[in-house]
Amino acid sequence: MRQTLVAGNWKMNSSRESIKILLDGIKASISDVNNAEMALCCPAVYISDVSNQLEDTPIAFGGQDISVQESGAYTGEISGGMWNDFGCKYVIIGHSERRTYHNESDELVAEKFETARKAGLIPLFCIGETLEERESGVMEEVVSRQVNAVIDRLGVDVLGEGVIAYEPVWAIGTGVTASPEQAQDAHAFIRKMVSEKSQVVADKIQILYGGSMNAGNANELLACADIDGGLIGGASLKADDFLAIGKAAN
């Protein structure tokens, strides 16, 4: 049985003061979360604070991006080894904002997946379609292309060493959420597509919903057969909301 994973993505938010308040709040009630792994992906400049404050807790943490380079003259980049220095478990790759604002191609995202695995990190591999693509009826084509970029480069077994986060781009930061039926249909399609390459990988891989999951809709979304958790944006910045999503898996 796949364990539920609730992973927070702080994006470019937070301060040292707000992080301490947030983590103190999460730690105070994390024991109420029984069946979900909780993780937080923070901006690189705060990884030391997060690492120190989460020591000796069950809460995992990670980064929001990774360089394909191991070291060298790559100003501003963060390597897998740097994330490892602070005990990171996860790293987000291919988030829609990076695909859009930084022009990251499917091929580059696949290379980052490979780099993350070589560094011993678990990639939170984001895929998903825009509103225009959904309305054009090409959602399945888009997510197949994104997933197959990793499979074609590394093989389906390596895909199973990561986590897929399906994020309908039209439901991120807009307050609009895909209905549970829409989300489940997309997750089921992704799992079926992977199963055509390997049933073993399809059965074990966690597929998270990344389209504005919050305390109000988590119960309904997490009840869907193929939704194994959430990649959480704004709600991960509020201790009560983040914990409520984790407790929805109880």
C-alpha positions as CSV (number, residue, x, y, z in Angstrom):
1,M,0.0,0.0,0.0
2,R,1.3,3.4,-1.0
3,Q,2.0,5.8,1.9
4,T,0.4,9.3,1.7
5,L,2.9,12.1,1.2
6,V,2.0,15.7,2.0
7,A,4.9,17.9,0.7
8,G,4.9,21.7,1.2
9,N,6.3,24.0,-1.4
10,W,7.0,27.4,0.1
11,K,8.0,28.8,-3.2
12,M,9.7,32.3,-2.8
13,N,8.1,33.0,0.6
14,S,9.0,33.1,4.3
15,S,11.5,34.8,6.6
16,R,13.6,33.4,9.4
17,E,11.1,34.7,11.9
18,S,8.0,33.3,10.1
19,I,9.8,29.9,9.6
20,K,10.4,29.6,13.3
21,I,6.8,30.3,14.1
22,L,5.5,28.0,11.3
23,L,7.8,25.1,12.3
24,D,7.1,25.5,16.0
25,G,3.4,25.2,15.2
26,I,3.8,22.2,13.0
27,K,6.0,20.4,15.5
28,A,3.6,21.0,18.3
29,S,0.9,18.9,16.7
30,I,2.7,16.6,14.2
31,S,1.9,13.7,16.5
32,D,-1.7,14.1,15.4
33,V,-0.7,13.0,11.8
34,N,-0.8,9.2,11.8
35,N,-0.7,8.0,8.3
36,A,1.1,10.6,6.1
37,E,4.7,11.5,5.7
38,M,5.1,15.3,6.0
39,A,7.8,17.1,4.1
40,L,8.7,20.8,3.4
41,C,10.6,22.2,0.4
42,C,12.1,25.6,1.2
43,P,14.1,28.3,-0.5
44,A,17.8,27.4,-0.5
45,V,18.8,30.3,1.8
46,Y,16.7,28.9,4.6
47,I,17.8,25.2,4.4
48,S,20.1,25.5,7.4
49,D,17.3,26.9,9.6
50,V,14.9,24.2,8.5
51,S,17.4,21.5,8.9
52,N,18.2,22.6,12.5
53,Q,14.6,23.1,13.5
54,L,13.4,19.8,12.1
55,E,16.2,17.7,13.7
56,D,14.8,14.8,15.6
57,T,11.3,15.2,14.1
58,P,9.6,12.9,11.6
59,I,9.2,15.8,9.1
60,A,11.3,15.5,6.0
61,F,12.6,18.4,4.0
62,G,14.1,19.3,0.6
63,G,14.9,21.9,-2.0
64,Q,12.9,23.5,-4.8
65,D,15.2,22.9,-7.7
66,I,18.6,21.3,-8.6
67,S,21.4,22.1,-11.0
68,V,22.3,19.4,-13.5
69,Q,26.0,20.3,-12.7
70,E,27.8,18.8,-9.8
71,S,30.1,21.8,-9.2
72,G,31.9,24.5,-11.0
73,A,31.4,28.0,-12.5
74,Y,27.6,28.0,-12.4
75,T,26.7,31.1,-10.4
76,G,23.5,30.9,-8.5
77,E,23.0,27.2,-9.0
78,I,22.5,24.6,-6.2
79,S,23.9,21.1,-6.6
80,G,22.6,17.8,-5.2
81,G,25.7,17.6,-3.0
82,M,24.8,20.9,-1.4
83,W,21.3,19.7,-0.6
84,N,22.8,16.6,0.8
85,D,25.0,18.5,3.1
86,F,21.9,19.6,5.0
87,G,20.2,16.2,5.1
88,C,17.6,16.9,2.4
89,K,15.4,14.0,1.3
90,Y,13.5,15.5,-1.6
91,V,13.9,18.0,-4.4
92,I,11.2,19.5,-6.6
93,I,11.9,19.3,-10.3
94,G,9.9,20.5,-13.3
95,H,7.5,22.7,-11.4
96,S,5.2,24.5,-13.8
97,E,6.6,27.9,-12.7
98,R,10.1,26.8,-13.7
99,R,8.9,25.3,-17.0
100,T,7.1,28.5,-17.7
101,Y,9.3,31.3,-16.3
102,H,12.6,29.6,-16.8
103,N,11.8,27.8,-20.1
104,E,12.7,24.4,-18.7
105,S,12.1,21.7,-21.3
106,D,11.0,18.2,-20.8
107,E,14.5,17.0,-21.6
108,L,16.1,19.3,-19.0
109,V,13.6,18.2,-16.4
110,A,14.5,14.6,-17.2
111,E,18.2,15.4,-16.8
112,K,17.4,17.0,-13.4
113,F,15.6,13.8,-12.4
114,E,18.7,11.9,-13.2
115,T,20.9,14.3,-11.3
116,A,18.7,14.1,-8.3
117,R,18.8,10.3,-8.2
118,K,22.6,10.3,-8.6
119,A,22.8,12.5,-5.6
120,G,20.6,10.2,-3.6
121,L,17.6,12.6,-3.5
122,I,14.0,11.7,-4.3
123,P,12.7,13.9,-7.1
124,L,9.2,15.4,-6.7
125,F,8.6,15.3,-10.4
126,C,6.0,17.9,-11.5
127,I,3.8,17.4,-14.6
128,G,0.6,19.0,-15.8
129,E,-1.3,20.9,-18.4
130,T,-2.2,24.5,-18.9
131,L,-5.8,25.7,-19.2
132,E,-5.4,26.1,-23.0
133,E,-4.1,22.5,-23.3
134,R,-7.0,21.1,-21.2
135,E,-9.6,23.0,-23.2
136,S,-7.9,21.8,-26.4
137,G,-8.3,18.2,-25.2
138,V,-4.6,17.4,-25.1
139,M,-4.1,16.9,-21.4
140,E,-3.2,13.2,-21.9
141,E,-0.8,14.0,-24.6
142,V,1.0,16.6,-22.5
143,V,1.4,14.5,-19.4
144,S,2.5,11.5,-21.4
145,R,5.2,13.6,-23.1
146,Q,6.4,14.9,-19.8
147,V,6.6,11.5,-18.1
148,N,8.0,9.7,-21.2
149,A,10.9,12.2,-21.3
150,V,12.1,10.7,-18.0
151,I,11.3,7.1,-19.0
152,D,13.1,7.5,-22.4
153,R,16.2,8.9,-20.7
154,L,16.4,6.7,-17.7
155,G,14.0,3.8,-18.0
156,V,10.7,3.2,-16.1
157,D,12.4,1.6,-13.1
158,V,14.2,4.8,-12.3
159,L,11.0,6.7,-12.6
160,G,9.7,4.5,-9.8
161,E,12.5,6.0,-7.6
162,G,10.8,9.4,-7.6
163,V,7.4,10.8,-6.8
164,I,5.1,12.3,-9.5
165,A,3.2,15.5,-8.7
166,Y,0.3,16.2,-11.1
167,E,-0.4,19.9,-11.1
168,P,-3.1,21.2,-13.4
169,V,-1.5,24.6,-14.1
170,W,-4.9,26.2,-14.4
171,A,-5.5,25.3,-10.7
172,I,-2.3,26.7,-9.1
173,G,-2.6,29.9,-7.2
174,T,-5.9,30.7,-8.8
175,G,-8.2,29.4,-6.1
176,V,-9.7,27.1,-8.7
177,T,-9.3,23.4,-7.9
178,A,-10.0,20.5,-10.2
179,S,-13.0,18.5,-9.0
180,P,-12.1,15.2,-7.2
181,E,-13.4,13.4,-10.3
182,Q,-11.2,15.4,-12.6
183,A,-8.2,14.9,-10.4
184,Q,-8.8,11.2,-10.0
185,D,-9.3,10.8,-13.7
186,A,-5.9,12.4,-14.4
187,H,-4.1,10.4,-11.7
188,A,-5.7,7.2,-13.0
189,F,-4.5,8.0,-16.5
190,I,-1.0,8.7,-15.4
191,R,-0.9,5.4,-13.4
192,K,-2.3,3.5,-16.4
193,M,0.3,5.0,-18.7
194,V,3.1,4.0,-16.4
195,S,1.6,0.5,-16.1
196,E,2.0,0.0,-19.8
197,K,5.7,0.1,-19.2
198,S,5.8,-1.6,-15.8
199,Q,2.9,-2.7,-13.5
200,V,5.3,-2.9,-10.6
201,V,6.3,0.7,-10.9
202,A,2.7,1.8,-11.5
203,D,1.5,0.1,-8.4
204,K,4.2,1.6,-6.1
205,I,4.8,5.1,-7.4
206,Q,3.2,7.9,-5.4
207,I,1.2,10.4,-7.5
208,L,0.5,13.6,-5.6
209,Y,-2.1,16.2,-6.5
210,G,-0.6,19.7,-6.8
211,G,-3.6,21.9,-7.7
212,S,-4.4,24.0,-4.7
213,M,-5.1,21.2,-2.2
214,N,-6.2,22.8,1.1
215,A,-7.7,22.0,4.5
216,G,-11.2,22.3,3.0
217,N,-10.8,19.8,0.1
218,A,-8.1,17.5,1.3
219,N,-10.5,14.8,2.7
220,E,-12.3,14.5,-0.6
221,L,-9.2,14.5,-2.7
222,L,-7.2,12.0,-0.6
223,A,-10.1,9.6,-0.6
224,C,-9.6,9.1,-4.4
225,A,-8.0,5.8,-5.2
226,D,-5.0,7.1,-7.2
227,I,-4.3,10.3,-5.3
228,D,-1.4,9.5,-2.9
229,G,-1.0,12.9,-1.3
230,G,-0.5,16.5,-2.2
231,L,2.2,19.0,-3.2
232,I,0.9,22.0,-1.2
233,G,1.6,25.6,-1.9
234,G,-0.1,28.4,0.1
235,A,-1.5,26.0,2.7
236,S,2.0,24.8,3.7
237,L,2.7,28.3,5.0
238,K,0.1,28.0,7.7
239,A,0.7,25.3,10.4
240,D,-3.0,24.6,11.1
241,D,-3.8,24.2,7.4
242,F,-0.8,22.1,6.6
243,L,-1.5,19.8,9.6
244,A,-5.1,19.5,8.6
245,I,-4.2,18.2,5.2
246,G,-1.9,15.6,6.9
247,K,-4.6,14.6,9.3
248,A,-7.0,14.1,6.4
249,A,-5.0,11.0,5.6
250,N,-5.8,9.5,9.0
